[in-house]
Amino acid sequence: MRLNNLIYKPIVTEKTYAQVTNGFYSFKVAMDANKESVAKEIEKMYGVKVTAVKTIVVPGKPRRVSGTRRYSGRVKWKKATVKLKEGQTIDIMPKE
């Protein structure tokens, strides 16, 4: 699931869900995304004001090619954590 070419999906874990109360939201983003572009996209997509962005490249886990026991490499990805202006929220848990 891709939200657009820059923001792939929100990251919803116990830790990131606990940070929502403080105004922090985490997203999986493209490797070529920078802080300014992430902030602009989040503001445009959700209609909120972003006050801070932190990015990190998460090192990947070793992956094996099927049929062999040798490791073929690692798949790394980029995570962006955004802080919203006080009083604003994003609904990251869709209601079904």
Secondary structure, 3 states (H helix, E strand, C coil): CCCCCCEEEECCCHHHHHHHHHCEEEEEECCCCCHHHHHHHHHHHHCCCEEEEEEEEECCCEEECCCCCCEEEECCEEEEEEEECCCCCCCCCCCC
